[in-house]
Amino acid sequence: MYKLTDFKEQILITDKSVDCPIKSCNIKVDRQRKDFKRLDNFKCPIHNIYISPSTIEYESDLDNLLWIDKQDQALLYQIKTVKRESRISRDNSEDAVTWNVFRFFERNKSLDDFLSLVSSDFHSSIELILWSYSQKEQKGWSHLDMARLEFGENIKRGSEPDIIILTDKTLFFIEAKINASNKTTPSEPNNLKKYTVGGQKWFSKVFKSDYSTIAITDKKYELMRFWLIGTWIAKELNIDFHLVNLVLNDKELLIDKEFGKHIICNSHNRFSRLSWESIYNLIKDSNKSNSEADLIIDYYKTKSAGYDSNGRLKRTFKTIK
């Protein structure tokens, strides 16, 4: 995996070509447009990476991940059997960051430490479900599949929280964002599936606003689906629900207000914003120094985020040096 220090601070982007972004490399490749393609004319033969004006893509997913032992690779293979899409080999991939950070907590048996950022409860049973794959069930998490069907979704194309954490007390859905925003709208605005009528009209019990206002006018379609489905599953399991929007420190500053005005929160159902940087601070201040903690701390400090439209290198976590 390449770090910030491996990349050129500036690359030349022309109508026809793009520099290889690795320092001291003079290779230029054809410029990609629209969809990212893994073709030889877009590949640096020296560094074995596919290049676009905004990012690179590694030959293998494993080149972009910190945790790749046999157990990790087996889990990643199983996740891909249910995961809707994967760009985990791209340098600016949110999925890669999600894997690297949350597998760190799972490998170190410290998911309870992470939960301390969002919950004051003690959780005696904690299961991490990444991209809807349940390690306990060894398949897509059955409760999520049932909820998808209840609200008119196709199981293979249904709502997919990045991270689910199931405990004895609470169901956590964590929607992770780095480059993307929370502004999402339905591809078929007139197709409401069964969102407003499923679960015996569950929508009306957990939202203050109507579907069109939330999903189309305010463009909170994705968060709307996660709140709808998550609260319903938690009700079925007789536990609390907490939807967490995990974002960069300087992004989505008003999301608590912007989405919060649409939902019915109470002692059992909560929504909150959390920053990636607060997770870094948790790990750094935990006094649990080991090789894996040192590795994830260095990852935070040296993680690149591709290039901007002027060919300037971007840092993922700008405030962490």
C-alpha positions as CSV (number, residue, x, y, z in Angstrom):
1,M,0.0,0.0,0.0
2,Y,1.4,3.4,-1.0
3,K,1.5,6.2,1.5
4,L,1.3,10.0,1.2
5,T,5.0,10.2,1.1
6,D,5.1,7.8,-1.9
7,F,3.0,10.1,-4.0
8,K,3.9,13.2,-6.0
9,E,2.4,16.4,-4.6
10,Q,1.3,17.4,-8.1
11,I,0.6,15.4,-11.3
12,L,0.2,16.6,-14.8
13,I,-3.2,15.9,-16.3
14,T,-3.8,16.7,-19.9
15,D,-6.6,15.9,-22.3
16,K,-4.8,12.7,-23.4
17,S,-2.6,11.6,-20.5
18,V,-2.0,11.4,-16.8
19,D,1.2,11.1,-14.9
20,C,1.9,8.0,-12.8
21,P,1.6,9.6,-9.3
22,I,4.4,7.6,-7.7
23,K,7.5,9.7,-7.0
24,S,10.4,9.5,-9.5
25,C,8.2,7.7,-12.1
26,N,8.2,9.2,-15.6
27,I,5.5,6.9,-17.0
28,K,2.4,8.6,-18.5
29,V,-0.8,6.6,-19.2
30,D,-3.8,7.4,-21.3
31,R,-6.4,9.5,-19.5
32,Q,-9.5,7.7,-18.2
33,R,-12.9,9.3,-18.7
34,K,-16.2,8.4,-17.2
35,D,-16.1,4.8,-15.9
36,F,-12.9,3.5,-14.3
37,K,-11.4,0.8,-16.5
38,R,-8.7,-1.7,-15.7
39,L,-7.0,-1.8,-19.1
40,D,-3.2,-1.9,-19.9
41,N,-3.2,1.6,-21.5
42,F,-4.2,3.0,-18.1
43,K,-1.7,1.0,-16.1
44,C,1.8,1.8,-14.9
45,P,3.8,-1.3,-15.7
46,I,6.5,-0.4,-13.2
47,H,4.2,0.1,-10.1
48,N,1.4,-2.2,-11.2
49,I,-1.4,0.3,-10.7
50,Y,-4.3,1.6,-12.8
51,I,-4.4,5.3,-13.0
52,S,-7.1,8.0,-13.4
53,P,-6.9,11.7,-12.9
54,S,-8.4,11.4,-9.4
55,T,-7.1,8.1,-8.0
56,I,-5.3,4.8,-8.5
57,E,-6.5,1.2,-8.3
58,Y,-4.3,-1.6,-7.1
59,E,-4.0,-4.9,-9.0
60,S,-5.3,-6.7,-6.0
61,D,-7.7,-5.7,-3.1
62,L,-5.1,-7.0,-0.7
63,D,-2.7,-4.3,-1.8
64,N,-5.0,-1.7,-0.2
65,L,-5.7,-3.5,3.1
66,L,-3.8,-3.7,6.4
67,W,-5.2,-7.0,7.6
68,I,-4.7,-9.8,5.0
69,D,-3.9,-13.0,6.9
70,K,-5.7,-16.3,6.0
71,Q,-8.6,-15.6,8.2
72,D,-9.0,-12.0,6.9
73,Q,-8.9,-13.2,3.3
74,A,-11.4,-15.9,4.0
75,L,-13.8,-13.4,5.5
76,L,-13.3,-10.9,2.7
77,Y,-14.1,-13.7,0.2
78,Q,-17.4,-14.5,2.0
79,I,-18.3,-10.8,2.3
80,K,-18.0,-10.5,-1.5
81,T,-20.7,-13.2,-1.9
82,V,-23.3,-10.8,-0.5
83,K,-21.8,-7.3,-0.9
84,R,-23.5,-5.3,-3.6
85,E,-20.4,-3.7,-5.1
86,S,-16.7,-3.3,-4.3
87,R,-14.1,-0.7,-5.1
88,I,-12.0,-1.8,-2.3
89,S,-8.8,-1.8,-4.4
90,R,-9.0,2.0,-5.1
91,D,-6.8,4.4,-3.1
92,N,-9.8,6.6,-2.3
93,S,-12.1,3.7,-1.3
94,E,-14.3,4.2,1.7
95,D,-14.7,0.5,1.9
96,A,-11.0,0.0,2.3
97,V,-10.9,2.5,5.2
98,T,-13.9,0.8,6.8
99,W,-12.2,-2.6,6.6
100,N,-8.9,-1.4,7.9
101,V,-10.4,0.5,10.9
102,F,-13.2,-1.9,12.0
103,R,-11.2,-5.1,11.4
104,F,-8.6,-3.6,13.7
105,F,-11.2,-3.4,16.5
106,E,-12.4,-6.9,15.8
107,R,-9.0,-8.5,15.6
108,N,-8.0,-6.8,18.8
109,K,-11.3,-7.7,20.6
110,S,-11.9,-4.1,21.3
111,L,-15.2,-3.3,19.6
112,D,-16.4,-2.4,23.1
113,D,-13.9,0.4,23.0
114,F,-15.3,1.7,19.8
115,L,-18.9,1.5,21.2
116,S,-17.8,3.7,24.1
117,L,-17.7,6.6,21.6
118,V,-21.5,6.3,20.9
119,S,-22.9,4.4,23.9
120,S,-22.8,4.7,27.6
121,D,-24.1,1.2,28.1
122,F,-22.1,-1.9,28.8
123,H,-22.5,-4.4,26.0
124,S,-21.8,-8.0,26.9
125,S,-22.4,-9.5,23.5
126,I,-21.0,-7.8,20.4
127,E,-21.1,-9.0,16.7
128,L,-19.6,-7.1,13.8
129,I,-21.4,-7.5,10.5
130,L,-19.6,-5.9,7.6
131,W,-21.7,-5.1,4.5
132,S,-24.5,-7.3,5.7
133,Y,-22.4,-10.5,6.0
134,S,-23.0,-12.3,9.3
135,Q,-20.0,-14.4,10.4
136,K,-22.2,-16.3,12.9
137,E,-24.7,-17.2,10.2
138,Q,-22.1,-17.5,7.5
139,K,-24.3,-15.7,5.0
140,G,-26.2,-12.4,4.6
141,W,-27.6,-11.4,7.9
142,S,-31.1,-13.0,8.0
143,H,-32.8,-10.2,9.9
144,L,-31.6,-7.6,7.3
145,D,-32.9,-9.9,4.5
146,M,-36.3,-10.2,6.2
147,A,-36.5,-6.4,6.5
148,R,-35.5,-5.9,2.9
149,L,-38.4,-8.1,1.8
150,E,-40.8,-6.5,4.3
151,F,-40.2,-3.1,2.7
152,G,-40.3,-4.3,-0.9
153,E,-36.6,-4.5,-1.6
154,N,-34.8,-7.2,-3.6
155,I,-32.4,-9.1,-1.2
156,K,-29.5,-8.9,-3.6
157,R,-30.0,-5.2,-4.3
158,G,-31.4,-4.0,-1.0
159,S,-30.2,-1.5,1.5
160,E,-26.7,-2.3,2.8
161,P,-25.3,-0.6,5.8
162,D,-21.6,-0.4,5.8
163,I,-21.3,-1.6,9.3
164,I,-23.8,-3.3,11.6
165,I,-22.9,-4.0,15.2
166,L,-25.4,-6.2,17.1
167,T,-25.2,-6.3,20.9
168,D,-27.4,-7.7,23.6
169,K,-28.9,-4.2,24.1
170,T,-28.6,-2.3,20.8
171,L,-28.6,-2.7,17.1
172,F,-26.1,-0.2,15.5
173,F,-26.2,0.7,11.9
174,I,-23.1,2.7,10.9
175,E,-23.1,4.5,7.5
176,A,-19.5,5.5,6.7
177,K,-18.7,8.4,4.5
178,I,-15.4,9.9,3.4
179,N,-15.6,11.3,-0.1
180,A,-19.3,10.8,-0.7
181,S,-22.0,13.0,0.9
182,N,-25.4,12.1,2.5
183,K,-27.2,13.7,-0.4
184,T,-28.8,10.7,-2.1
185,T,-32.1,10.3,-4.0
186,P,-33.9,7.3,-5.4
187,S,-33.1,6.3,-9.0
188,E,-36.8,5.7,-9.5
189,P,-38.5,8.5,-7.6
190,N,-42.0,7.1,-8.2
191,N,-41.2,3.6,-7.1
192,L,-41.7,3.7,-3.3
193,K,-41.5,-0.1,-3.1
194,K,-43.2,-0.8,0.3
195,Y,-41.3,1.8,2.3
196,T,-44.4,3.7,3.4
197,V,-46.7,0.6,3.9
198,G,-44.4,-2.2,5.0
199,G,-44.2,-3.3,8.6
200,Q,-47.9,-2.3,9.1
201,K,-47.1,1.2,8.0
202,W,-44.0,1.4,10.2
203,F,-42.9,4.5,8.3
204,S,-45.5,6.6,10.0
205,K,-44.3,5.5,13.4
206,V,-40.7,6.5,13.0
207,F,-40.8,9.6,10.7
208,K,-42.2,13.1,11.2
209,S,-41.9,14.0,7.5
210,D,-43.4,12.3,4.4
211,Y,-41.4,10.1,2.0
212,S,-41.1,12.7,-0.8
213,T,-39.8,15.4,1.6
214,I,-37.1,13.2,3.0
215,A,-36.0,11.2,0.0
216,I,-36.4,13.7,-2.8
217,T,-36.6,17.2,-1.5
218,D,-34.0,16.9,1.2
219,K,-32.1,14.1,-0.5
220,K,-31.7,11.9,2.5
221,Y,-32.9,8.7,0.8
222,E,-30.1,6.4,2.0
223,L,-30.3,7.5,5.7
224,M,-34.1,7.3,5.4
225,R,-33.9,3.6,4.4
226,F,-31.4,2.8,7.2
227,W,-33.6,4.4,9.8
228,L,-36.7,2.7,8.6
229,I,-35.2,-0.8,8.3
230,G,-33.0,-0.5,11.4
231,T,-35.8,0.7,13.8
232,W,-38.0,-2.1,12.5
233,I,-35.4,-4.8,13.0
234,A,-34.6,-3.5,16.5
235,K,-38.3,-3.6,17.3
236,E,-38.5,-7.2,16.1
237,L,-35.5,-8.1,18.3
238,N,-36.8,-6.1,21.2
239,I,-33.6,-4.0,21.5
240,D,-32.7,-0.4,21.0
241,F,-31.5,1.1,17.6
242,H,-28.8,3.6,17.0
243,L,-28.0,4.9,13.5
244,V,-24.5,6.5,13.3
245,N,-23.3,8.7,10.5
246,L,-19.5,8.2,10.4
247,V,-17.9,11.2,8.5
248,L,-14.8,13.3,8.4
249,N,-14.4,15.9,11.0
250,D,-15.1,18.8,8.7
251,K,-18.0,17.2,6.8
252,E,-21.7,16.9,7.4
253,L,-21.5,19.3,10.3
254,L,-25.3,19.9,10.4
255,I,-26.5,16.3,9.7
256,D,-27.9,15.9,13.2
257,K,-30.3,18.8,12.5
258,E,-30.8,18.1,8.8
259,F,-31.8,14.5,9.2
260,G,-32.9,14.7,12.8
261,K,-35.9,17.0,11.9
262,H,-37.4,14.1,9.9
263,I,-37.2,11.3,12.4
264,I,-38.9,10.4,15.7
265,C,-36.1,9.8,18.3
266,N,-36.7,8.5,21.8
267,S,-35.0,6.5,24.5
268,H,-35.0,3.5,22.2
269,N,-34.1,5.0,18.8
270,R,-31.2,7.4,18.3
271,F,-29.3,9.1,15.5
272,S,-25.9,10.7,15.8
273,R,-22.9,11.9,13.9
274,L,-19.4,10.6,14.6
275,S,-16.0,11.5,13.1
276,W,-13.3,9.2,11.8
277,E,-10.9,11.4,13.7
278,S,-12.5,10.7,17.0
279,I,-11.8,7.0,16.4
280,Y,-8.1,7.9,15.8
281,N,-8.0,9.8,19.0
282,L,-9.6,6.8,20.8
283,I,-6.9,4.4,19.5
284,K,-4.1,6.9,20.1
285,D,-5.1,7.6,23.7
286,S,-6.0,4.0,24.6
287,N,-2.5,3.2,26.0
288,K,-2.9,-0.2,24.3
289,S,0.2,0.2,22.2
290,N,1.0,-2.9,20.0
291,S,2.1,-3.5,16.5
292,E,-1.4,-3.4,15.1
293,A,-2.3,-0.2,17.0
294,D,0.9,1.4,15.7
295,L,0.0,0.3,12.2
296,I,-3.5,1.8,12.2
297,I,-2.2,5.1,13.8
298,D,0.3,5.3,11.0
299,Y,-2.4,4.5,8.4
300,Y,-4.5,7.5,9.7
301,K,-1.4,9.8,9.4
302,T,-0.4,8.7,5.9
303,K,-3.6,7.9,4.1
304,S,-4.0,9.6,0.8
305,A,-7.3,10.4,-0.9
306,G,-6.3,10.7,-4.6
307,Y,-6.0,14.0,-6.5
308,D,-8.2,17.0,-6.9
309,S,-9.2,18.4,-10.3
310,N,-6.0,20.4,-10.5
311,G,-3.8,17.4,-9.9
312,R,-2.9,18.2,-6.3
313,L,-2.5,15.4,-3.8
314,K,-5.2,15.1,-1.2
315,R,-4.9,13.9,2.4
316,T,-7.7,11.7,3.8
317,F,-7.5,12.9,7.4
318,K,-6.4,16.5,7.0
319,T,-6.1,17.4,10.7
320,I,-4.0,14.3,11.6
321,K,-0.3,14.7,11.0
